[in-house]
Amino acid sequence: MDGRESTNTEARLLRLEEENRRLARDARRLRRAGLAFALGIGLPCASLILMGASYQPGPPDLVGRSLVIKDGNGVDRIFAGFNNEGAGQILFRDEQGKVHVQLVSTANGEISALNLFDIDGQLKANLFVNRTGQGMTANGQRIP
C-alpha cells in the first residue's frame, strides 16, 4: 500500500466517522422529538381514553308543531308549521305581519307551491307542482 492510498483511506475513514457522528446526533434529536410529541399529544389522548371520556351529544333536536321567528319588535316574521288543512308551510311576513312569500305542500303531498304576494297581500305569482304536472301563474294568468 503506497502513501497515497493510505491518505485516501484515512480521509475516507475520517469522513465516515464524521458522518457517523452526525447521524448519531440526528438520531438522538429524532428520539427527543418523538418523546416530546408522545408526551405532548399521545399522553393527553391516552389519558382521555383511560379516564373514560366519551362522546357528549349536543343539545336535543328541536321538535314541535310550529316554529315562529320574531323580529326585534316582537313581530312574527317567519312561521313554519301547518295551516288549517294540514298542509306544511313556511310563511315570510313583513313588519305589519302581511305574508309575502309562502312555501307550501299539501298534507297528502299532491301539491307543492311557492306563492308570492304583493304589498297589499294579494297573490301575484305562483309556481306549483301537482299530480298532473307543473305550472306557473302571474297576476292570475297561467303562463304556458
N, CA, C and O atoms as a GROMACS GRO file, in nm:
protein
  576
    1MET      N    1   0.085  -0.116   0.000
    1MET     CA    2   0.000   0.000   0.000
    1MET      C    3   0.090   0.122   0.000
    1MET      O    4   0.174   0.138   0.088
    2ASP      N    5   0.072   0.208  -0.098
    2ASP     CA    6   0.157   0.326  -0.103
    2ASP      C    7   0.100   0.438  -0.019
    2ASP      O    8  -0.009   0.423   0.037
    3GLY      N    9   0.169   0.550  -0.008
    3GLY     CA   10   0.129   0.660   0.078
    3GLY      C   11   0.001   0.728   0.033
    3GLY      O   12  -0.079   0.775   0.114
    4ARG      N   13  -0.018   0.733  -0.098
    4ARG     CA   14  -0.138   0.799  -0.149
    4ARG      C   15  -0.264   0.722  -0.115
    4ARG      O   16  -0.364   0.782  -0.076
    5GLU      N   17  -0.260   0.592  -0.129
    5GLU     CA   18  -0.375   0.509  -0.094
    5GLU      C   19  -0.403   0.518   0.055
    5GLU      O   20  -0.519   0.520   0.096
    6SER      N   21  -0.300   0.522   0.134
    6SER     CA   22  -0.315   0.533   0.278
    6SER      C   23  -0.381   0.665   0.315
    6SER      O   24  -0.467   0.668   0.404
    7THR      N   25  -0.342   0.774   0.249
    7THR     CA   26  -0.400   0.906   0.275
    7THR      C   27  -0.547   0.906   0.234
    7THR      O   28  -0.631   0.957   0.308
    8ASN      N   29  -0.579   0.850   0.119
    8ASN     CA   30  -0.719   0.843   0.074
    8ASN      C   31  -0.803   0.760   0.170
    8ASN      O   32  -0.916   0.797   0.201
    9THR      N   33  -0.748   0.650   0.217
    9THR     CA   34  -0.821   0.565   0.310
    9THR      C   35  -0.844   0.638   0.442
    9THR      O   36  -0.954   0.632   0.498
   10GLU      N   37  -0.742   0.706   0.490
   10GLU     CA   38  -0.758   0.782   0.614
   10GLU      C   39  -0.860   0.894   0.598
   10GLU      O   40  -0.941   0.918   0.688
   11ALA      N   41  -0.857   0.963   0.484
   11ALA     CA   42  -0.953   1.072   0.459
   11ALA      C   43  -1.095   1.015   0.453
   11ALA      O   44  -1.188   1.073   0.510
   12ARG      N   45  -1.111   0.904   0.384
   12ARG     CA   46  -1.243   0.841   0.377
   12ARG      C   47  -1.290   0.797   0.514
   12ARG      O   48  -1.406   0.814   0.550
   13LEU      N   49  -1.198   0.741   0.593
   13LEU     CA   50  -1.232   0.697   0.727
   13LEU      C   51  -1.273   0.815   0.814
   13LEU      O   52  -1.368   0.804   0.892
   14LEU      N   53  -1.204   0.929   0.802
   14LEU     CA   54  -1.240   1.049   0.878
   14LEU      C   55  -1.379   1.099   0.837
   14LEU      O   56  -1.460   1.135   0.922
   15ARG      N   57  -1.406   1.101   0.705
   15ARG     CA   58  -1.538   1.144   0.657
   15ARG      C   59  -1.647   1.051   0.708
   15ARG      O   60  -1.754   1.097   0.750
   16LEU      N   61  -1.622   0.921   0.704
   16LEU     CA   62  -1.721   0.824   0.752
   16LEU      C   63  -1.745   0.838   0.902
   16LEU      O   64  -1.859   0.827   0.948
   17GLU      N   65  -1.640   0.862   0.977
   17GLU     CA   66  -1.656   0.881   1.122
   17GLU      C   67  -1.737   1.008   1.150
   17GLU      O   68  -1.824   1.009   1.237
   18GLU      N   69  -1.707   1.115   1.076
   18GLU     CA   70  -1.783   1.240   1.093
   18GLU      C   71  -1.930   1.220   1.055
   18GLU      O   72  -2.020   1.268   1.125
   19GLU      N   73  -1.954   1.150   0.947
   19GLU     CA   74  -2.091   1.120   0.905
   19GLU      C   75  -2.162   1.034   1.010
   19GLU      O   76  -2.280   1.055   1.038
   20ASN      N   77  -2.091   0.937   1.067
   20ASN     CA   78  -2.148   0.853   1.171
   20ASN      C   79  -2.186   0.936   1.294
   20ASN      O   80  -2.292   0.914   1.352
   21ARG      N   81  -2.101   1.031   1.334
   21ARG     CA   82  -2.132   1.118   1.448
   21ARG      C   83  -2.255   1.204   1.417
   21ARG      O   84  -2.342   1.222   1.502
   22ARG      N   85  -2.262   1.257   1.293
   22ARG     CA   86  -2.377   1.340   1.254
   22ARG      C   87  -2.506   1.258   1.256
   22ARG      O   88  -2.608   1.305   1.305
   23LEU      N   89  -2.501   1.137   1.204
   23LEU     CA   90  -2.619   1.050   1.205
   23LEU      C   91  -2.661   1.014   1.348
   23LEU      O   92  -2.780   1.011   1.378
   24ALA      N   93  -2.566   0.988   1.434
   24ALA     CA   94  -2.598   0.957   1.574
   24ALA      C   95  -2.662   1.078   1.641
   24ALA      O   96  -2.758   1.063   1.717
   25ARG      N   97  -2.610   1.199   1.614
   25ARG     CA   98  -2.667   1.322   1.669
   25ARG      C   99  -2.810   1.342   1.618
   25ARG      O  100  -2.900   1.374   1.696
   26ASP      N  101  -2.832   1.322   1.488
   26ASP     CA  102  -2.966   1.335   1.431
   26ASP      C  103  -3.062   1.232   1.492
   26ASP      O  104  -3.179   1.263   1.518
   27ALA      N  105  -3.014   1.110   1.513
   27ALA     CA  106  -3.099   1.006   1.573
   27ALA      C  107  -3.141   1.046   1.714
   27ALA      O  108  -3.256   1.025   1.753
   28ARG      N  109  -3.047   1.102   1.793
   28ARG     CA  110  -3.082   1.148   1.928
   28ARG      C  111  -3.188   1.257   1.921
   28ARG      O  112  -3.284   1.256   1.998
   29ARG      N  113  -3.172   1.352   1.828
   29ARG     CA  114  -3.270   1.461   1.814
   29ARG      C  115  -3.408   1.405   1.778
   29ARG      O  116  -3.509   1.448   1.833
   30LEU      N  117  -3.410   1.310   1.687
   30LEU     CA  118  -3.538   1.250   1.648
   30LEU      C  119  -3.603   1.176   1.765
   30LEU      O  120  -3.725   1.183   1.783
   31ARG      N  121  -3.523   1.105   1.844
   31ARG     CA  122  -3.579   1.037   1.962
   31ARG      C  123  -3.638   1.138   2.059
   31ARG      O  124  -3.747   1.116   2.113
   32ARG      N  125  -3.567   1.249   2.081
   32ARG     CA  126  -3.618   1.352   2.172
   32ARG      C  127  -3.747   1.413   2.117
   32ARG      O  128  -3.843   1.435   2.191
   33ALA      N  129  -3.748   1.442   1.986
   33ALA     CA  130  -3.868   1.499   1.925
   33ALA      C  131  -3.985   1.401   1.934
   33ALA      O  132  -4.098   1.441   1.962
   34GLY      N  133  -3.957   1.273   1.911
   34GLY     CA  134  -4.062   1.172   1.922
   34GLY      C  135  -4.116   1.161   2.064
   34GLY      O  136  -4.236   1.146   2.084
   35LEU      N  137  -4.026   1.170   2.161
   35LEU     CA  138  -4.069   1.165   2.301
   35LEU      C  139  -4.152   1.288   2.335
   35LEU      O  140  -4.255   1.277   2.402
   36ALA      N  141  -4.108   1.405   2.288
   36ALA     CA  142  -4.184   1.528   2.315
   36ALA      C  143  -4.322   1.519   2.250
   36ALA      O  144  -4.421   1.560   2.310
   37PHE      N  145  -4.328   1.467   2.128
   37PHE     CA  146  -4.456   1.452   2.061
   37PHE      C  147  -4.546   1.354   2.137
   37PHE      O  148  -4.664   1.381   2.158
   38ALA      N  149  -4.489   1.242   2.178
   38ALA     CA  150  -4.568   1.142   2.250
   38ALA      C  151  -4.621   1.198   2.380
   38ALA      O  152  -4.736   1.173   2.417
   39LEU      N  153  -4.538   1.274   2.451
   39LEU     CA  154  -4.583   1.333   2.576
   39LEU      C  155  -4.683   1.445   2.552
   39LEU      O  156  -4.778   1.462   2.628
   40GLY      N  157  -4.662   1.522   2.446
   40GLY     CA  158  -4.749   1.637   2.419
   40GLY      C  159  -4.882   1.599   2.358
   40GLY      O  160  -4.984   1.663   2.387
   41ILE      N  161  -4.884   1.498   2.276
   41ILE     CA  162  -5.008   1.458   2.206
   41ILE      C  163  -5.058   1.324   2.258
   41ILE      O  164  -5.175   1.310   2.295
   42GLY      N  165  -4.971   1.226   2.259
   42GLY     CA  166  -5.012   1.091   2.295
   42GLY      C  167  -5.060   1.078   2.437
   42GLY      O  168  -5.161   1.011   2.463
   43LEU      N  169  -4.989   1.140   2.531
   43LEU     CA  170  -5.027   1.128   2.671
   43LEU      C  171  -5.165   1.188   2.699
   43LEU      O  172  -5.246   1.123   2.765
   44PRO      N  173  -5.194   1.310   2.650
   44PRO     CA  174  -5.330   1.362   2.672
   44PRO      C  175  -5.438   1.275   2.608
   44PRO      O  176  -5.543   1.253   2.668
   45CYS      N  177  -5.412   1.224   2.488
   45CYS     CA  178  -5.512   1.138   2.422
   45CYS      C  179  -5.532   1.010   2.502
   45CYS      O  180  -5.645   0.966   2.524
   46ALA      N  181  -5.423   0.950   2.545
   46ALA     CA  182  -5.433   0.826   2.622
   46ALA      C  183  -5.506   0.851   2.754
   46ALA      O  184  -5.586   0.769   2.797
   47SER      N  185  -5.478   0.965   2.817
   47SER     CA  186  -5.544   0.992   2.945
   47SER      C  187  -5.694   1.011   2.926
   47SER      O  188  -5.773   0.970   3.011
   48LEU      N  189  -5.734   1.074   2.814
   48LEU     CA  190  -5.877   1.088   2.788
   48LEU      C  191  -5.944   0.952   2.771
   48LEU      O  192  -6.054   0.929   2.821
   49ILE      N  193  -5.876   0.864   2.700
   49ILE     CA  194  -5.932   0.730   2.679
   49ILE      C  195  -5.939   0.654   2.811
   49ILE      O  196  -6.040   0.591   2.842
   50LEU      N  197  -5.830   0.660   2.888
   50LEU     CA  198  -5.826   0.586   3.014
   50LEU      C  199  -5.924   0.642   3.116
   50LEU      O  200  -5.975   0.567   3.199
   51MET      N  201  -5.950   0.773   3.112
   51MET     CA  202  -6.044   0.832   3.207
   51MET      C  203  -6.188   0.809   3.165
   51MET      O  204  -6.280   0.846   3.238
   52GLY      N  205  -6.208   0.748   3.050
   52GLY     CA  206  -6.343   0.715   3.009
   52GLY      C  207  -6.416   0.830   2.942
   52GLY      O  208  -6.539   0.834   2.944
   53ALA      N  209  -6.343   0.924   2.883
   53ALA     CA  210  -6.410   1.033   2.812
   53ALA      C  211  -6.486   0.973   2.695
   53ALA      O  212  -6.432   0.889   2.622
   54SER      N  213  -6.608   1.015   2.677
   54SER     CA  214  -6.689   0.962   2.569
   54SER      C  215  -6.757   1.077   2.496
   54SER      O  216  -6.754   1.192   2.541
   55TYR      N  217  -6.819   1.044   2.384
   55TYR     CA  218  -6.891   1.143   2.305
   55TYR      C  219  -7.004   1.203   2.387
   55TYR      O  220  -7.085   1.132   2.446
   56GLN      N  221  -7.007   1.334   2.390
   56GLN     CA  222  -7.114   1.404   2.458
   56GLN      C  223  -7.206   1.463   2.352
   56GLN      O  224  -7.164   1.552   2.277
   57PRO      N  225  -7.328   1.417   2.342
   57PRO     CA  226  -7.417   1.469   2.238
   57PRO      C  227  -7.448   1.617   2.261
   57PRO      O  228  -7.444   1.667   2.373
   58GLY      N  229  -7.478   1.684   2.151
   58GLY     CA  230  -7.515   1.825   2.158
   58GLY      C  231  -7.655   1.839   2.214
   58GLY      O  232  -7.713   1.744   2.266
   59PRO      N  233  -7.709   1.958   2.202
   59PRO     CA  234  -7.845   1.978   2.252
   59PRO      C  235  -7.943   1.890   2.174
   59PRO      O  236  -7.916   1.853   2.060
   60PRO      N  237  -8.055   1.857   2.235
   60PRO     CA  238  -8.152   1.771   2.167
   60PRO      C  239  -8.211   1.841   2.045
   60PRO      O  240  -8.204   1.963   2.031
   61ASP      N  241  -8.268   1.761   1.957
   61ASP     CA  242  -8.333   1.815   1.838
   61ASP      C  243  -8.448   1.905   1.878
   61ASP      O  244  -8.512   1.886   1.981
   62LEU      N  245  -8.471   2.005   1.794
   62LEU     CA  246  -8.585   2.094   1.814
   62LEU      C  247  -8.706   2.026   1.750
   62LEU      O  248  -8.711   2.008   1.628
   63VAL      N  249  -8.802   1.989   1.831
   63VAL     CA  250  -8.920   1.918   1.782
   63VAL      C  251  -9.044   1.992   1.828
   63VAL      O  252  -9.054   2.031   1.944
   64GLY      N  253  -9.136   2.011   1.737
   64GLY     CA  254  -9.261   2.077   1.773
   64GLY      C  255  -9.353   2.082   1.654
   64GLY      O  256  -9.320   2.033   1.546
   65ARG      N  257  -9.469   2.142   1.672
   65ARG     CA  258  -9.567   2.152   1.564
   65ARG      C  259  -9.546   2.277   1.481
   65ARG      O  260  -9.590   2.282   1.366
   66SER      N  261  -9.481   2.378   1.537
   66SER     CA  262  -9.456   2.500   1.461
   66SER      C  263  -9.336   2.574   1.518
   66SER      O  264  -9.293   2.550   1.631
   67LEU      N  265  -9.285   2.664   1.438
   67LEU     CA  266  -9.173   2.748   1.477
   67LEU      C  267  -9.204   2.889   1.432
   67LEU      O  268  -9.240   2.912   1.317
   68VAL      N  269  -9.191   2.984   1.523
   68VAL     CA  270  -9.215   3.125   1.491
   68VAL      C  271  -9.087   3.201   1.522
   68VAL      O  272  -9.030   3.188   1.630
   69ILE      N  273  -9.043   3.281   1.426
   69ILE     CA  274  -8.926   3.367   1.446
   69ILE      C  275  -8.975   3.511   1.445
   69ILE      O  276  -9.038   3.555   1.349
   70LYS      N  277  -8.944   3.582   1.552
   70LYS     CA  278  -8.989   3.720   1.567
   70LYS      C  279  -8.873   3.815   1.540
   70LYS      O  280  -8.757   3.779   1.559
   71ASP      N  281  -8.906   3.937   1.495
   71ASP     CA  282  -8.802   4.038   1.476
   71ASP      C  283  -8.775   4.110   1.608
   71ASP      O  284  -8.830   4.072   1.712
   72GLY      N  285  -8.692   4.212   1.605
   72GLY     CA  286  -8.657   4.285   1.726
   72GLY      C  287  -8.773   4.355   1.792
   72GLY      O  288  -8.766   4.388   1.910
   73ASN      N  289  -8.882   4.379   1.717
   73ASN     CA  290  -9.001   4.444   1.772
   73ASN      C  291  -9.106   4.344   1.820
   73ASN      O  292  -9.214   4.384   1.863
   74GLY      N  293  -9.074   4.215   1.813
   74GLY     CA  294  -9.169   4.114   1.859
   74GLY      C  295  -9.271   4.073   1.756
   74GLY      O  296  -9.366   4.001   1.788
   75VAL      N  297  -9.254   4.117   1.631
   75VAL     CA  298  -9.348   4.082   1.523
   75VAL      C  299  -9.309   3.946   1.464
   75VAL      O  300  -9.192   3.921   1.436
   76ASP      N  301  -9.410   3.858   1.447
   76ASP     CA  302  -9.386   3.729   1.383
   76ASP      C  303  -9.344   3.754   1.239
   76ASP      O  304  -9.423   3.805   1.160
   77ARG      N  305  -9.220   3.717   1.203
   77ARG     CA  306  -9.173   3.741   1.066
   77ARG      C  307  -9.163   3.613   0.985
   77ARG      O  308  -9.183   3.615   0.863
   78ILE      N  309  -9.134   3.502   1.051
   78ILE     CA  310  -9.126   3.374   0.981
   78ILE      C  311  -9.205   3.272   1.061
   78ILE      O  312  -9.190   3.261   1.183
   79PHE      N  313  -9.289   3.197   0.991
   79PHE     CA  314  -9.368   3.091   1.054
   79PHE      C  315  -9.343   2.963   0.976
   79PHE      O  316  -9.353   2.961   0.854
   80ALA      N  317  -9.312   2.857   1.046
   80ALA     CA  318  -9.301   2.725   0.984
   80ALA      C  319  -9.392   2.632   1.064
   80ALA      O  320  -9.378   2.618   1.185
   81GLY      N  321  -9.486   2.572   0.995
   81GLY     CA  322  -9.581   2.485   1.064
   81GLY      C  323  -9.688   2.435   0.968
   81GLY      O  324  -9.660   2.411   0.851
   82PHE      N  325  -9.810   2.421   1.019
   82PHE     CA  326  -9.919   2.366   0.940
   82PHE      C  327 -10.035   2.464   0.935
   82PHE      O  328 -10.061   2.536   1.031
   83ASN      N  329 -10.104   2.468   0.819
   83ASN     CA  330 -10.224   2.551   0.810
   83ASN      C  331 -10.346   2.469   0.855
   83ASN      O  332 -10.331   2.355   0.899
   84ASN      N  333 -10.465   2.528   0.844
   84ASN     CA  334 -10.587   2.462   0.893
   84ASN      C  335 -10.619   2.332   0.819
   84ASN      O  336 -10.688   2.246   0.873
   85GLU      N  337 -10.571   2.318   0.695
   85GLU     CA  338 -10.597   2.196   0.617
   85GLU      C  339 -10.488   2.091   0.638
   85GLU      O  340 -10.494   1.985   0.577
   86GLY      N  341 -10.390   2.119   0.722
   86GLY     CA  342 -10.284   2.022   0.749
   86GLY      C  343 -10.165   2.031   0.656
   86GLY      O  344 -10.075   1.948   0.663
   87ALA      N  345 -10.165   2.131   0.568
   87ALA     CA  346 -10.052   2.148   0.476
   87ALA      C  347  -9.933   2.208   0.551
   87ALA      O  348  -9.949   2.301   0.631
   88GLY      N  349  -9.816   2.155   0.524
   88GLY     CA  350  -9.695   2.214   0.581
   88GLY      C  351  -9.660   2.340   0.505
   88GLY      O  352  -9.669   2.344   0.382
   89GLN      N  353  -9.620   2.444   0.577
   89GLN     CA  354  -9.590   2.569   0.508
   89GLN      C  355  -9.486   2.650   0.585
   89GLN      O  356  -9.468   2.636   0.706
   90ILE      N  357  -9.419   2.735   0.508
   90ILE     CA  358  -9.330   2.836   0.566
   90ILE      C  359  -9.378   2.970   0.513
   90ILE      O  360  -9.393   2.988   0.392
   91LEU      N  361  -9.402   3.063   0.603
   91LEU     CA  362  -9.450   3.196   0.566
   91LEU      C  363  -9.345   3.300   0.603
   91LEU      O  364  -9.286   3.296   0.710
   92PHE      N  365  -9.323   3.394   0.512
   92PHE     CA  366  -9.235   3.508   0.538
   92PHE      C  367  -9.323   3.632   0.539
   92PHE      O  368  -9.393   3.660   0.441
   93ARG      N  369  -9.320   3.706   0.648
   93ARG     CA  370  -9.409   3.822   0.666
   93ARG      C  371  -9.328   3.951   0.672
   93ARG      O  372  -9.209   3.951   0.702
   94ASP      N  373  -9.397   4.063   0.643
   94ASP     CA  374  -9.333   4.194   0.657
   94ASP      C  375  -9.352   4.246   0.799
   94ASP      O  376  -9.403   4.175   0.886
   95GLU      N  377  -9.311   4.370   0.824
   95GLU     CA  378  -9.320   4.428   0.958
   95GLU      C  379  -9.463   4.444   1.007
   95GLU      O  380  -9.487   4.450   1.128
   96GLN      N  381  -9.560   4.450   0.913
   96GLN     CA  382  -9.701   4.461   0.952
   96GLN      C  383  -9.766   4.324   0.967
   96GLN      O  384  -9.884   4.315   1.003
   97GLY      N  385  -9.693   4.218   0.940
   97GLY     CA  386  -9.746   4.083   0.955
   97GLY      C  387  -9.809   4.027   0.829
   97GLY      O  388  -9.864   3.917   0.831
   98LYS      N  389  -9.802   4.101   0.717
   98LYS     CA  390  -9.858   4.051   0.591
   98LYS      C  391  -9.762   3.949   0.528
   98LYS      O  392  -9.641   3.967   0.528
   99VAL      N  393  -9.823   3.841   0.476
   99VAL     CA  394  -9.744   3.737   0.412
   99VAL      C  395  -9.700   3.784   0.274
   99VAL      O  396  -9.781   3.834   0.197
  100HIS      N  397  -9.571   3.766   0.243
  100HIS     CA  398  -9.519   3.800   0.110
  100HIS      C  399  -9.466   3.678   0.036
  100HIS      O  400  -9.462   3.676  -0.087
  101VAL      N  401  -9.425   3.576   0.110
  101VAL     CA  402  -9.378   3.452   0.048
  101VAL      C  403  -9.437   3.335   0.126
  101VAL      O  404  -9.434   3.333   0.250
  102GLN      N  405  -9.490   3.238   0.051
  102GLN     CA  406  -9.544   3.117   0.113
  102GLN      C  407  -9.490   2.997   0.036
  102GLN      O  408  -9.504   2.988  -0.085
  103LEU      N  409  -9.429   2.907   0.109
  103LEU     CA  410  -9.385   2.780   0.054
  103LEU      C  411  -9.474   2.675   0.119
  103LEU      O  412  -9.477   2.664   0.241
  104VAL      N  413  -9.547   2.597   0.038
  104VAL     CA  414  -9.650   2.509   0.094
  104VAL      C  415  -9.651   2.374   0.024
  104VAL      O  416  -9.622   2.364  -0.096
  105SER      N  417  -9.684   2.269   0.100
  105SER     CA  418  -9.703   2.136   0.045
  105SER      C  419  -9.824   2.075   0.115
  105SER      O  420  -9.829   2.071   0.238
  106THR      N  421  -9.921   2.028   0.036
  106THR     CA  422 -10.044   1.976   0.096
  106THR      C  423 -10.014   1.852   0.181
  106THR      O  424  -9.911   1.788   0.166
  107ALA      N  425 -10.108   1.822   0.271
  107ALA     CA  426 -10.089   1.711   0.364
  107ALA      C  427 -10.066   1.579   0.291
  107ALA      O  428  -9.986   1.497   0.335
  108ASN      N  429 -10.136   1.559   0.179
  108ASN     CA  430 -10.120   1.434   0.104
  108ASN      C  431 -10.006   1.442   0.003
  108ASN      O  432  -9.978   1.344  -0.066
  109GLY      N  433  -9.940   1.556  -0.006
  109GLY     CA  434  -9.825   1.572  -0.094
  109GLY      C  435  -9.859   1.590  -0.240
  109GLY      O  436  -9.768   1.590  -0.324
  110GLU      N  437  -9.988   1.605  -0.274
  110GLU     CA  438 -10.025   1.616  -0.414
  110GLU      C  439  -9.988   1.750  -0.476
  110GLU      O  440  -9.966   1.757  -0.597
  111ILE      N  441  -9.981   1.855  -0.396
  111ILE     CA  442  -9.949   1.987  -0.449
  111ILE      C  443  -9.839   2.050  -0.364
  111ILE      O  444  -9.846   2.051  -0.241
  112SER      N  445  -9.739   2.102  -0.432
  112SER     CA  446  -9.636   2.183  -0.368
  112SER      C  447  -9.630   2.314  -0.444
  112SER      O  448  -9.638   2.315  -0.567
  113ALA      N  449  -9.616   2.425  -0.371
  113ALA     CA  450  -9.622   2.554  -0.439
  113ALA      C  451  -9.536   2.658  -0.368
  113ALA      O  452  -9.511   2.652  -0.248
  114LEU      N  453  -9.493   2.754  -0.448
  114LEU     CA  454  -9.429   2.875  -0.399
  114LEU      C  455  -9.520   2.989  -0.441
  114LEU      O  456  -9.542   3.011  -0.560
  115ASN      N  457  -9.573   3.062  -0.344
  115ASN     CA  458  -9.665   3.172  -0.371
  115ASN      C  459  -9.600   3.304  -0.331
  115ASN      O  460  -9.541   3.315  -0.223
  116LEU      N  461  -9.612   3.404  -0.419
  116LEU     CA  462  -9.556   3.537  -0.393
  116LEU      C  463  -9.669   3.639  -0.390
  116LEU      O  464  -9.754   3.641  -0.479
  117PHE      N  465  -9.669   3.723  -0.287
  117PHE     CA  466  -9.776   3.821  -0.266
  117PHE      C  467  -9.721   3.962  -0.276
  117PHE      O  468  -9.604   3.987  -0.247
  118ASP      N  469  -9.808   4.057  -0.319
  118ASP     CA  470  -9.766   4.197  -0.329
  118ASP      C  471  -9.776   4.266  -0.194
  118ASP      O  472  -9.807   4.202  -0.093
  119ILE      N  473  -9.751   4.396  -0.192
  119ILE     CA  474  -9.750   4.474  -0.068
  119ILE      C  475  -9.886   4.474   0.001
  119ILE      O  476  -9.894   4.491   0.123
  120ASP      N  477  -9.994   4.454  -0.078
  120ASP     CA  478 -10.129   4.451  -0.020
  120ASP      C  479 -10.171   4.310   0.021
  120ASP      O  480 -10.283   4.291   0.069
  121GLY      N  481 -10.084   4.211   0.003
  121GLY     CA  482 -10.117   4.074   0.042
  121GLY      C  483 -10.190   3.997  -0.065
  121GLY      O  484 -10.242   3.889  -0.038
  122GLN      N  485 -10.196   4.050  -0.189
  122GLN     CA  486 -10.264   3.982  -0.300
  122GLN      C  487 -10.165   3.888  -0.369
  122GLN      O  488 -10.050   3.923  -0.394
  123LEU      N  489 -10.213   3.766  -0.400
  123LEU     CA  490 -10.129   3.669  -0.470
  123LEU      C  491 -10.094   3.723  -0.608
  123LEU      O  492 -10.184   3.756  -0.685
  124LYS      N  493  -9.966   3.732  -0.640
  124LYS     CA  494  -9.922   3.785  -0.769
  124LYS      C  495  -9.853   3.681  -0.855
  124LYS      O  496  -9.860   3.687  -0.978
  125ALA      N  497  -9.786   3.585  -0.794
  125ALA     CA  498  -9.718   3.482  -0.872
  125ALA      C  499  -9.724   3.351  -0.796
  125ALA      O  500  -9.722   3.347  -0.673
  126ASN      N  501  -9.731   3.242  -0.874
  126ASN     CA  502  -9.745   3.110  -0.816
  126ASN      C  503  -9.670   3.011  -0.902
  126ASN      O  504  -9.690   3.005  -1.023
  127LEU      N  505  -9.583   2.934  -0.841
  127LEU     CA  506  -9.512   2.827  -0.909
  127LEU      C  507  -9.553   2.699  -0.838
  127LEU      O  508  -9.537   2.688  -0.716
  128PHE      N  509  -9.606   2.601  -0.912
  128PHE     CA  510  -9.660   2.483  -0.846
  128PHE      C  511  -9.626   2.355  -0.920
  128PHE      O  512  -9.595   2.355  -1.039
  129VAL      N  513  -9.634   2.246  -0.845
  129VAL     CA  514  -9.620   2.111  -0.899
  129VAL      C  515  -9.735   2.031  -0.840
  129VAL      O  516  -9.759   2.034  -0.719
  130ASN      N  517  -9.805   1.957  -0.927
  130ASN     CA  518  -9.913   1.870  -0.877
  130ASN      C  519  -9.907   1.736  -0.947
  130ASN      O  520  -9.812   1.708  -1.021
  131ARG      N  521 -10.008   1.654  -0.925
  131ARG     CA  522 -10.009   1.519  -0.979
  131ARG      C  523 -10.001   1.518  -1.132
  131ARG      O  524  -9.942   1.426  -1.190
  132THR      N  525 -10.059   1.616  -1.197
  132THR     CA  526 -10.064   1.616  -1.344
  132THR      C  527  -9.950   1.692  -1.409
  132THR      O  528  -9.937   1.690  -1.531
  133GLY      N  529  -9.868   1.758  -1.331
  133GLY     CA  530  -9.757   1.832  -1.392
  133GLY      C  531  -9.714   1.950  -1.307
  133GLY      O  532  -9.715   1.944  -1.184
  134GLN      N  533  -9.676   2.056  -1.376
  134GLN     CA  534  -9.631   2.176  -1.307
  134GLN      C  535  -9.683   2.297  -1.382
  134GLN      O  536  -9.730   2.287  -1.495
  135GLY      N  537  -9.673   2.411  -1.317
  135GLY     CA  538  -9.721   2.532  -1.382
  135GLY      C  539  -9.678   2.656  -1.308
  135GLY      O  540  -9.616   2.651  -1.201
  136MET      N  541  -9.714   2.770  -1.369
  136MET     CA  542  -9.683   2.898  -1.311
  136MET      C  543  -9.793   2.995  -1.348
  136MET      O  544  -9.845   2.993  -1.460
  137THR      N  545  -9.828   3.080  -1.253
  137THR     CA  546  -9.923   3.186  -1.281
  137THR      C  547  -9.862   3.318  -1.238
  137THR      O  548  -9.779   3.325  -1.147
  138ALA      N  549  -9.905   3.424  -1.307
  138ALA     CA  550  -9.865   3.560  -1.270
  138ALA      C  551  -9.987   3.648  -1.288
  138ALA      O  552 -10.050   3.647  -1.393
  139ASN      N  553 -10.020   3.724  -1.185
  139ASN     CA  554 -10.139   3.811  -1.187
  139ASN      C  555 -10.264   3.734  -1.228
  139ASN      O  556 -10.348   3.787  -1.300
  140GLY      N  557 -10.276   3.611  -1.182
  140GLY     CA  558 -10.395   3.531  -1.208
  140GLY      C  559 -10.397   3.463  -1.344
  140GLY      O  560 -10.490   3.388  -1.371
  141GLN      N  561 -10.300   3.487  -1.429
  141GLN     CA  562 -10.295   3.427  -1.562
  141GLN      C  563 -10.192   3.315  -1.565
  141GLN      O  564 -10.078   3.330  -1.519
  142ARG      N  565 -10.234   3.201  -1.621
  142ARG     CA  566 -10.141   3.088  -1.632
  142ARG      C  567 -10.037   3.118  -1.739
  142ARG      O  568 -10.069   3.164  -1.848
  143ILE      N  569  -9.914   3.091  -1.705
  143ILE     CA  570  -9.804   3.111  -1.800
  143ILE      C  571  -9.771   2.974  -1.858
  143ILE      O  572  -9.742   2.880  -1.784
  144PRO      N  573  -9.775   2.965  -1.992
  144PRO     CA  574  -9.750   2.834  -2.054
  144PRO      C  575  -9.610   2.783  -2.032
  144PRO      O  576  -9.575   2.675  -2.078
   0.00000   0.00000   0.00000
